[in-house]
Amino acid sequence: MIINLILISFITCYIIDISGIIDSLDSFLQKKFKSPVYHTPKPFSCSLCMTFWFGLIYLLLAGSLTLPLITITCLLSMLTPVITRL
């Protein structure tokens, strides 16, 4: 279970911080709404937030929502700047 949470954090950091999908989505929405300062809302553009929520949803769906695993999810979400730099 812990390995799966680590993999979720790596995948989330790659998608949000490294791949550039959030920047592409921002530029698309700026063109669509004709607003030069449109940004994707905070939970969807933040790797820390998304790692936390994806981890909790994964634990909930797997039926393993325990306090130690929630704590590990919180720690992994706090480590997203380090994971992104890797």
A tleap script that builds the chain and sets N, CA, C and O, in Angstrom:
source leaprc.protein.ff14SB
mol = sequence {
  NMET ILE ILE ASN LEU ILE LEU ILE SER PHE
  ILE THR CYS TYR ILE ILE ASP ILE SER GLY
  ILE ILE ASP SER LEU ASP SER PHE LEU GLN
  LYS LYS PHE LYS SER PRO VAL TYR HIE THR
  PRO LYS PRO PHE SER CYS SER LEU CYS MET
  THR PHE TRP PHE GLY LEU ILE TYR LEU LEU
  LEU ALA GLY SER LEU THR LEU PRO LEU ILE
  THR ILE THR CYS LEU LEU SER MET LEU THR
  PRO VAL ILE THR ARG CLEU
}
set mol.1.N position { 0.827 -1.189 0.000 }
set mol.1.CA position { 0.000 0.000 0.000 }
set mol.1.C position { 0.875 1.259 0.000 }
set mol.1.O position { 0.567 2.229 -0.692 }
set mol.2.N position { 1.958 1.242 0.771 }
set mol.2.CA position { 2.836 2.407 0.838 }
set mol.2.C position { 3.523 2.642 -0.499 }
set mol.2.O position { 3.693 3.785 -0.925 }
set mol.3.N position { 3.914 1.566 -1.155 }
set mol.3.CA position { 4.537 1.695 -2.487 }
set mol.3.C position { 3.555 2.325 -3.458 }
set mol.3.O position { 3.939 3.168 -4.269 }
set mol.4.N position { 2.292 1.927 -3.386 }
set mol.4.CA position { 1.278 2.515 -4.262 }
set mol.4.C position { 1.105 4.004 -3.982 }
set mol.4.O position { 0.948 4.789 -4.917 }
set mol.5.N position { 1.131 4.401 -2.726 }
set mol.5.CA position { 1.026 5.818 -2.391 }
set mol.5.C position { 2.233 6.610 -2.901 }
set mol.5.O position { 2.091 7.742 -3.363 }
set mol.6.N position { 3.414 6.008 -2.815 }
set mol.6.CA position { 4.614 6.665 -3.346 }
set mol.6.C position { 4.496 6.829 -4.853 }
set mol.6.O position { 4.830 7.883 -5.394 }
set mol.7.N position { 4.026 5.797 -5.528 }
set mol.7.CA position { 3.845 5.883 -6.983 }
set mol.7.C position { 2.795 6.920 -7.361 }
set mol.7.O position { 2.952 7.624 -8.358 }
set mol.8.N position { 1.738 7.019 -6.583 }
set mol.8.CA position { 0.721 8.044 -6.828 }
set mol.8.C position { 1.336 9.431 -6.715 }
set mol.8.O position { 1.037 10.311 -7.522 }
set mol.9.N position { 2.191 9.632 -5.723 }
set mol.9.CA position { 2.803 10.954 -5.562 }
set mol.9.C position { 3.761 11.269 -6.708 }
set mol.9.O position { 3.816 12.413 -7.160 }
set mol.10.N position { 4.517 10.279 -7.187 }
set mol.10.CA position { 5.404 10.505 -8.323 }
set mol.10.C position { 4.606 10.824 -9.588 }
set mol.10.O position { 4.960 11.740 -10.330 }
set mol.11.N position { 3.547 10.083 -9.833 }
set mol.11.CA position { 2.722 10.311 -11.020 }
set mol.11.C position { 2.056 11.682 -10.961 }
set mol.11.O position { 2.026 12.404 -11.958 }
set mol.12.N position { 1.530 12.037 -9.810 }
set mol.12.CA position { 0.874 13.338 -9.661 }
set mol.12.C position { 1.865 14.481 -9.865 }
set mol.12.O position { 1.545 15.461 -10.538 }
set mol.13.N position { 3.055 14.367 -9.297 }
set mol.13.CA position { 4.068 15.411 -9.482 }
set mol.13.C position { 4.474 15.518 -10.942 }
set mol.13.O position { 4.680 16.621 -11.449 }
set mol.14.N position { 4.591 14.393 -11.618 }
set mol.14.CA position { 4.960 14.439 -13.027 }
set mol.14.C position { 3.868 15.124 -13.853 }
set mol.14.O position { 4.163 15.987 -14.679 }
set mol.15.N position { 2.625 14.743 -13.631 }
set mol.15.CA position { 1.528 15.292 -14.430 }
set mol.15.C position { 1.355 16.787 -14.180 }
set mol.15.O position { 1.189 17.552 -15.130 }
set mol.16.N position { 1.390 17.208 -12.942 }
set mol.16.CA position { 1.074 18.604 -12.625 }
set mol.16.C position { 2.286 19.518 -12.775 }
set mol.16.O position { 2.161 20.602 -13.345 }
set mol.17.N position { 3.448 19.116 -12.283 }
set mol.17.CA position { 4.595 20.024 -12.255 }
set mol.17.C position { 5.503 19.912 -13.476 }
set mol.17.O position { 6.006 20.927 -13.957 }
set mol.18.N position { 5.721 18.719 -13.978 }
set mol.18.CA position { 6.742 18.526 -15.004 }
set mol.18.C position { 6.181 18.506 -16.417 }
set mol.18.O position { 6.787 19.077 -17.324 }
set mol.19.N position { 5.040 17.864 -16.624 }
set mol.19.CA position { 4.552 17.669 -17.992 }
set mol.19.C position { 4.066 18.946 -18.660 }
set mol.19.O position { 4.062 19.026 -19.889 }
set mol.20.N position { 3.659 19.939 -17.891 }
set mol.20.CA position { 3.203 21.194 -18.476 }
set mol.20.C position { 1.738 21.202 -18.852 }
set mol.20.O position { 1.291 22.110 -19.553 }
set mol.21.N position { 0.984 20.224 -18.408 }
set mol.21.CA position { -0.429 20.163 -18.764 }
set mol.21.C position { -1.210 21.316 -18.131 }
set mol.21.O position { -2.181 21.793 -18.718 }
set mol.22.N position { -0.808 21.763 -16.960 }
set mol.22.CA position { -1.503 22.871 -16.299 }
set mol.22.C position { -1.265 24.165 -17.080 }
set mol.22.O position { -2.188 24.963 -17.237 }
set mol.23.N position { -0.043 24.383 -17.570 }
set mol.23.CA position { 0.241 25.569 -18.378 }
set mol.23.C position { -0.553 25.553 -19.677 }
set mol.23.O position { -1.074 26.581 -20.107 }
set mol.24.N position { -0.641 24.383 -20.296 }
set mol.24.CA position { -1.430 24.261 -21.525 }
set mol.24.C position { -2.900 24.515 -21.253 }
set mol.24.O position { -3.576 25.179 -22.038 }
set mol.25.N position { -3.392 23.992 -20.153 }
set mol.25.CA position { -4.794 24.208 -19.788 }
set mol.25.C position { -5.050 25.687 -19.488 }
set mol.25.O position { -6.092 26.223 -19.867 }
set mol.26.N position { -4.114 26.344 -18.817 }
set mol.26.CA position { -4.255 27.773 -18.539 }
set mol.26.C position { -4.315 28.587 -19.828 }
set mol.26.O position { -5.171 29.459 -19.976 }
set mol.27.N position { -3.406 28.301 -20.762 }
set mol.27.CA position { -3.411 29.069 -22.014 }
set mol.27.C position { -4.673 28.793 -22.823 }
set mol.27.O position { -5.196 29.700 -23.470 }
set mol.28.N position { -5.172 27.558 -22.801 }
set mol.28.CA position { -6.419 27.246 -23.502 }
set mol.28.C position { -7.587 28.020 -22.897 }
set mol.28.O position { -8.398 28.596 -23.622 }
set mol.29.N position { -7.669 28.030 -21.565 }
set mol.29.CA position { -8.760 28.738 -20.905 }
set mol.29.C position { -8.640 30.255 -21.059 }
set mol.29.O position { -9.653 30.953 -21.103 }
set mol.30.N position { -7.406 30.771 -21.141 }
set mol.30.CA position { -7.232 32.199 -21.382 }
set mol.30.C position { -7.766 32.579 -22.760 }
set mol.30.O position { -8.399 33.622 -22.921 }
set mol.31.N position { -7.506 31.725 -23.754 }
set mol.31.CA position { -8.014 31.993 -25.102 }
set mol.31.C position { -9.525 31.849 -25.154 }
set mol.31.O position { -10.212 32.648 -25.792 }
set mol.32.N position { -10.038 30.831 -24.483 }
set mol.32.CA position { -11.475 30.578 -24.523 }
set mol.32.C position { -12.268 31.694 -23.854 }
set mol.32.O position { -13.290 32.131 -24.384 }
set mol.33.N position { -11.806 32.158 -22.693 }
set mol.33.CA position { -12.533 33.186 -21.958 }
set mol.33.C position { -12.018 34.597 -22.240 }
set mol.33.O position { -12.524 35.572 -21.684 }
set mol.34.N position { -11.012 34.700 -23.106 }
set mol.34.CA position { -10.429 35.992 -23.481 }
set mol.34.C position { -9.998 36.805 -22.260 }
set mol.34.O position { -10.242 38.008 -22.171 }
set mol.35.N position { -9.365 36.125 -21.344 }
set mol.35.CA position { -8.873 36.759 -20.121 }
set mol.35.C position { -7.373 36.507 -20.017 }
set mol.35.O position { -6.951 35.351 -20.038 }
set mol.36.N position { -6.556 37.550 -19.905 }
set mol.36.CA position { -5.102 37.337 -19.856 }
set mol.36.C position { -4.592 36.782 -18.523 }
set mol.36.O position { -3.442 36.352 -18.438 }
set mol.37.N position { -5.418 36.786 -17.501 }
set mol.37.CA position { -4.939 36.358 -16.184 }
set mol.37.C position { -5.712 35.156 -15.635 }
set mol.37.O position { -5.804 34.996 -14.418 }
set mol.38.N position { -6.264 34.318 -16.496 }
set mol.38.CA position { -7.005 33.161 -16.005 }
set mol.38.C position { -6.032 32.068 -15.585 }
set mol.38.O position { -5.095 31.750 -16.317 }
set mol.39.N position { -6.257 31.492 -14.400 }
set mol.39.CA position { -5.439 30.378 -13.915 }
set mol.39.C position { -6.350 29.254 -13.458 }
set mol.39.O position { -7.476 29.486 -13.018 }
set mol.40.N position { -5.845 28.035 -13.569 }
set mol.40.CA position { -6.577 26.877 -13.093 }
set mol.40.C position { -6.727 26.992 -11.576 }
set mol.40.O position { -5.781 27.380 -10.892 }
set mol.41.N position { -7.899 26.661 -11.048 }
set mol.41.CA position { -8.103 26.786 -9.598 }
set mol.41.C position { -7.075 26.003 -8.786 }
set mol.41.O position { -6.511 25.021 -9.268 }
set mol.42.N position { -6.839 26.436 -7.573 }
set mol.42.CA position { -5.777 25.936 -6.706 }
set mol.42.C position { -5.729 24.415 -6.529 }
set mol.42.O position { -4.650 23.851 -6.713 }
set mol.43.N position { -6.775 23.731 -6.197 }
set mol.43.CA position { -6.549 22.297 -5.953 }
set mol.43.C position { -6.119 21.529 -7.191 }
set mol.43.O position { -5.488 20.479 -7.075 }
set mol.44.N position { -6.449 22.035 -8.374 }
set mol.44.CA position { -6.113 21.309 -9.591 }
set mol.44.C position { -4.750 21.681 -10.148 }
set mol.44.O position { -4.225 20.973 -11.008 }
set mol.45.N position { -4.175 22.757 -9.687 }
set mol.45.CA position { -2.869 23.175 -10.186 }
set mol.45.C position { -1.770 23.005 -9.142 }
set mol.45.O position { -0.642 23.448 -9.359 }
set mol.46.N position { -2.078 22.381 -8.034 }
set mol.46.CA position { -1.135 22.230 -6.930 }
set mol.46.C position { -0.832 20.739 -6.740 }
set mol.46.O position { -1.731 19.953 -6.440 }
set mol.47.N position { 0.420 20.360 -6.914 }
set mol.47.CA position { 0.773 18.947 -6.775 }
set mol.47.C position { 0.607 18.471 -5.335 }
set mol.47.O position { 0.266 17.310 -5.106 }
set mol.48.N position { 0.844 19.350 -4.365 }
set mol.48.CA position { 0.658 18.978 -2.963 }
set mol.48.C position { -0.805 18.619 -2.707 }
set mol.48.O position { -1.098 17.582 -2.112 }
set mol.49.N position { -1.716 19.475 -3.155 }
set mol.49.CA position { -3.149 19.236 -2.941 }
set mol.49.C position { -3.619 17.970 -3.656 }
set mol.49.O position { -4.335 17.149 -3.083 }
set mol.50.N position { -3.207 17.828 -4.906 }
set mol.50.CA position { -3.675 16.687 -5.688 }
set mol.50.C position { -3.098 15.374 -5.170 }
set mol.50.O position { -3.786 14.353 -5.193 }
set mol.51.N position { -1.857 15.378 -4.705 }
set mol.51.CA position { -1.293 14.162 -4.116 }
set mol.51.C position { -2.074 13.768 -2.871 }
set mol.51.O position { -2.377 12.593 -2.665 }
set mol.52.N position { -2.394 14.745 -2.050 }
set mol.52.CA position { -3.171 14.480 -0.847 }
set mol.52.C position { -4.536 13.895 -1.192 }
set mol.52.O position { -4.920 12.861 -0.647 }
set mol.53.N position { -5.271 14.545 -2.091 }
set mol.53.CA position { -6.623 14.085 -2.407 }
set mol.53.C position { -6.628 12.760 -3.162 }
set mol.53.O position { -7.466 11.901 -2.889 }
set mol.54.N position { -5.695 12.579 -4.120 }
set mol.54.CA position { -5.624 11.289 -4.814 }
set mol.54.C position { -5.260 10.172 -3.850 }
set mol.54.O position { -5.792 9.067 -3.952 }
set mol.55.N position { -4.351 10.451 -2.908 }
set mol.55.CA position { -3.979 9.442 -1.916 }
set mol.55.C position { -5.149 9.065 -1.024 }
set mol.55.O position { -5.373 7.885 -0.755 }
set mol.56.N position { -5.901 10.066 -0.563 }
set mol.56.CA position { -7.064 9.766 0.281 }
set mol.56.C position { -8.144 9.011 -0.491 }
set mol.56.O position { -8.754 8.085 0.045 }
set mol.57.N position { -8.380 9.392 -1.723 }
set mol.57.CA position { -9.384 8.685 -2.534 }
set mol.57.C position { -8.936 7.252 -2.781 }
set mol.57.O position { -9.749 6.328 -2.733 }
set mol.58.N position { -7.633 7.061 -3.049 }
set mol.58.CA position { -7.119 5.704 -3.253 }
set mol.58.C position { -7.296 4.856 -1.987 }
set mol.58.O position { -7.731 3.707 -2.064 }
set mol.59.N position { -6.963 5.417 -0.836 }
set mol.59.CA position { -7.122 4.681 0.422 }
set mol.59.C position { -8.583 4.353 0.691 }
set mol.59.O position { -8.903 3.265 1.170 }
set mol.60.N position { -9.458 5.282 0.386 }
set mol.60.CA position { -10.886 5.062 0.585 }
set mol.60.C position { -11.399 3.952 -0.319 }
set mol.60.O position { -12.144 3.080 0.128 }
set mol.61.N position { -11.007 3.978 -1.584 }
set mol.61.CA position { -11.462 2.949 -2.528 }
set mol.61.C position { -10.855 1.580 -2.225 }
set mol.61.O position { -11.485 0.551 -2.469 }
set mol.62.N position { -9.636 1.571 -1.694 }
set mol.62.CA position { -8.985 0.306 -1.360 }
set mol.62.C position { -9.454 -0.236 -0.017 }
set mol.62.O position { -9.133 -1.373 0.330 }
set mol.63.N position { -10.200 0.546 0.738 }
set mol.63.CA position { -10.682 0.101 2.035 }
set mol.63.C position { -9.611 0.098 3.102 }
set mol.63.O position { -9.697 -0.658 4.070 }
set mol.64.N position { -8.601 0.939 2.937 }
set mol.64.CA position { -7.482 0.984 3.877 }
set mol.64.C position { -7.333 2.347 4.513 }
set mol.64.O position { -6.212 2.799 4.746 }
set mol.65.N position { -8.411 2.996 4.792 }
set mol.65.CA position { -8.373 4.338 5.359 }
set mol.65.C position { -8.078 4.255 6.856 }
set mol.65.O position { -8.987 4.294 7.685 }
set mol.66.N position { -6.792 4.141 7.186 }
set mol.66.CA position { -6.357 4.088 8.581 }
set mol.66.C position { -5.499 5.307 8.883 }
set mol.66.O position { -4.978 5.951 7.973 }
set mol.67.N position { -5.357 5.615 10.154 }
set mol.67.CA position { -4.600 6.799 10.555 }
set mol.67.C position { -3.131 6.750 10.115 }
set mol.67.O position { -2.621 7.770 9.653 }
set mol.68.N position { -2.424 5.614 10.235 }
set mol.68.CA position { -1.035 5.595 9.757 }
set mol.68.C position { -0.917 5.835 8.249 }
set mol.68.O position { 0.012 6.511 7.807 }
set mol.69.N position { -1.834 5.297 7.466 }
set mol.69.CA position { -1.761 5.505 6.018 }
set mol.69.C position { -2.167 6.922 5.636 }
set mol.69.O position { -1.657 7.465 4.656 }
set mol.70.N position { -3.066 7.521 6.382 }
set mol.70.CA position { -3.403 8.931 6.142 }
set mol.70.C position { -2.192 9.801 6.466 }
set mol.70.O position { -1.914 10.765 5.752 }
set mol.71.N position { -1.479 9.474 7.521 }
set mol.71.CA position { -0.278 10.215 7.883 }
set mol.71.C position { 0.794 10.087 6.812 }
set mol.71.O position { 1.457 11.070 6.479 }
set mol.72.N position { 0.970 8.897 6.273 }
set mol.72.CA position { 1.940 8.692 5.194 }
set mol.72.C position { 1.529 9.478 3.961 }
set mol.72.O position { 2.385 10.037 3.276 }
set mol.73.N position { 0.242 9.534 3.666 }
set mol.73.CA position { -0.246 10.333 2.550 }
set mol.73.C position { 0.062 11.812 2.767 }
set mol.73.O position { 0.473 12.504 1.836 }
set mol.74.N position { -0.132 12.291 3.973 }
set mol.74.CA position { 0.191 13.693 4.289 }
set mol.74.C position { 1.685 13.963 4.141 }
set mol.74.O position { 2.079 14.994 3.597 }
set mol.75.N position { 2.513 13.044 4.621 }
set mol.75.CA position { 3.958 13.218 4.497 }
set mol.75.C position { 4.394 13.212 3.036 }
set mol.75.O position { 5.243 14.010 2.639 }
set mol.76.N position { 3.820 12.320 2.236 }
set mol.76.CA position { 4.166 12.279 0.816 }
set mol.76.C position { 3.708 13.536 0.090 }
set mol.76.O position { 4.382 14.008 -0.825 }
set mol.77.N position { 2.576 14.073 0.492 }
set mol.77.CA position { 2.127 15.306 -0.155 }
set mol.77.C position { 3.022 16.479 0.234 }
set mol.77.O position { 3.218 17.395 -0.565 }
set mol.78.N position { 3.569 16.463 1.451 }
set mol.78.CA position { 4.506 17.522 1.845 }
set mol.78.C position { 5.844 17.385 1.132 }
set mol.78.O position { 6.579 18.366 1.015 }
set mol.79.N position { 6.171 16.208 0.661 }
set mol.79.CA position { 7.442 15.972 -0.035 }
set mol.79.C position { 7.354 16.216 -1.542 }
set mol.79.O position { 8.314 15.929 -2.257 }
set mol.80.N position { 6.260 16.725 -2.036 }
set mol.80.CA position { 6.131 16.924 -3.486 }
set mol.80.C position { 7.168 17.883 -4.075 }
set mol.80.O position { 7.595 17.660 -5.208 }
set mol.81.N position { 7.599 18.941 -3.373 }
set mol.81.CA position { 8.693 19.748 -3.974 }
set mol.81.C position { 9.987 18.952 -4.154 }
set mol.81.O position { 10.706 19.144 -5.134 }
set mol.82.N position { 10.276 18.075 -3.222 }
set mol.82.CA position { 11.478 17.230 -3.333 }
set mol.82.C position { 11.299 16.223 -4.461 }
set mol.82.O position { 12.228 15.995 -5.235 }
set mol.83.N position { 10.130 15.623 -4.567 }
set mol.83.CA position { 9.860 14.637 -5.622 }
set mol.83.C position { 9.946 15.296 -6.987 }
set mol.83.O position { 10.462 14.696 -7.929 }
set mol.84.N position { 9.448 16.522 -7.111 }
set mol.84.CA position { 9.497 17.227 -8.391 }
set mol.84.C position { 10.931 17.511 -8.808 }
set mol.84.O position { 11.259 17.431 -9.991 }
set mol.85.N position { 11.788 17.842 -7.849 }
set mol.85.CA position { 13.181 18.114 -8.178 }
set mol.85.C position { 13.976 16.869 -8.548 }
set mol.85.O position { 15.033 16.969 -9.171 }
set mol.86.N position { 13.472 15.688 -8.166 }
set mol.86.CA position { 14.163 14.451 -8.529 }
set mol.86.C position { 14.124 14.278 -10.022 }
set mol.86.O position { 14.651 13.296 -10.544 }
savepdb mol mol.pdb
quit
